[in-house]
Amino acid sequence: MSNGVDIPRLSFGTYKIDPGKVTYESMRCALEIGNRHIDAATYYGNEEDVGTAVKESGIPRDVSSAILFLASEKASYITGETLMANGGSRLLV
């Protein structure tokens, strides 16, 4: 990115993961092992569970401690704001 931050090349896709506990647990595990690039969309039908897992993950929201990239049509359901956009991926901190 123009600010020197690299987007992780490998992303965790949430397409075709059943909404509810399966999505939540999958996301929780992905975040727990260090995945910080997530693909989500309203179309997938599990966006609320993705957001809940991210919110409850304990990942700090400041730039100095953790960065999370969410490729989605709407990222505001997690933090309430999109801090930076680059080619369809949104940088959430």
Number of C-alpha atoms within 10 A of each C-alpha: 9 6 5 6 9 8 18 12 7 10 16 17 15 20 15 11 15 14 16 14 12 13 23 23 14 17 23 19 14 18 20 13 8 8 17 21 23 24 18 23 20 11 11 14 18 22 25 18 21 25 19 16 21 19 15 10 14 10 16 13 14 10 10 8 9 12 18 21 21 25 22 17 14 17 22 14 14 18 14 9 12 16 12 11 14 11 7 11 19 23 19 23 19
